[in-house]
Amino acid sequence: MIFETISNSGHEQIVFCQSRDAGLKAIIAIHNTVLGPALGGLRMWPYKNEAEALNDVLRLSRGMTFKNAVAGLNLGGGKAVIIGDPAKDKSEALFRAFGRFVNSLNGRYITAEDVGIDVNDMEYVFRETEFVTGVHQVHGGSGDPSPFTAYGTLQGLMAALSYKFGNEDVGKYTYAVQGAGHVGTEFIKLLREQNAKVFVTDINKESVQRCVDELGCEAVGPEEIYDVNADVYSPCALGGTVNEQTLPRLKCKIICGAANNQLATDEIGDEVEKRGILYAPDYAVNAGGVMNVSLEIDGYNRERAMRMMRTIYYNVGRIFQIAERDGIPTYKAADRMAEERINAIGKIKLPTMGNDGPRFLGRMRGQ
Ligand code: NAD
């Protein structure tokens, strides 16, 4: 049953990890290591059952393969989940036990933060393994990825403006930004630096007010954001906000934002295309976070990170070209770009087997 599932999804390896003493039940899924070691975050969630946890880790790890490939990283896709409640079940022993399992893979999988995990948890993982990113800056970590993600999103936006309107004059257009959280606020700052007109919403009224008072945005209600007359709709909150109910209301010409999984379904992606709206694929646009942590692998450097974010402009532009070349919607073209890169590099390389993994030269362990 499990072999059938993972063979259908193309996974290389699934590792079930348990430590009764530490209360650890975790699954590490390595989807594809053709491009390099599998990098992807660790999620802690109170899954209802094991099947739900397995489905989640399989889906997320596969997504990381595509994301890392399109980002141009020499990294494959993986992900890990711990079954547990982040509010109640965290302990030093739990994360150190997890770290030991990660270490046992000898670099085939590199972990990072995801939902339910913070930098302090990573500190415990780091005591047991070097194959971890997103550690505190005092250990050579990269810190909060949000400003990088926002800057990367701006690069994706400029590629979309250029393709749709033939210019990259960010300030000339109007924006409906959904979500004024970590990334959303940084993104709005970048838009406002160029004097763009920005409508903003958030379920957190204080965040919206801050954007009005400090950044000069216009506030709209959480439900009204879909009706705003703006050139660009920028989802920076939750996934699935482009759906059957919202799409007919959208007046934008471009969808470009940082949120993950913006399209509720593939059919919606097809419909976006039919309506002549240019969709800048989410995982290509929001790759700034993963690019940033990836640089920890051989010694983090902020300047390199900013240079790397710029590549998002070219990646998104390439996706639009593939969509045009093959007559397919952009969300499909992103997957195709990933597959083409994996195939091309796969022909010149064998899968990574651990001992040819990363070296983490830039970090001092356990300090
Ligand atoms: P965040 O939690 O700081 O911000 C999300 C904001 O959305 C919050 O202010 C929240 O109140 C708001 N929100 C939630 N539901 C809403 C709704 N229905 N309508 C309006 N606002 C709503 O998260 P973040 O780190 O800014 O990430 C935002 C999105 O970008 C997420 O989808 C995340 O997965 C994705 N992303 C983030 C990064 C990163 O570097 N932080 C990287 C890649 C992708």
Residues whose N, C-alpha, C, O or C-beta is under 5 A from the ligand:
A	BS01	NAD	P145 S146 T149 Q178 G179 A180 G181 H182 V183 G184 T201 D202 I203 N204 P222 C236 A237 L238 A258 A259 N260 N286 G289
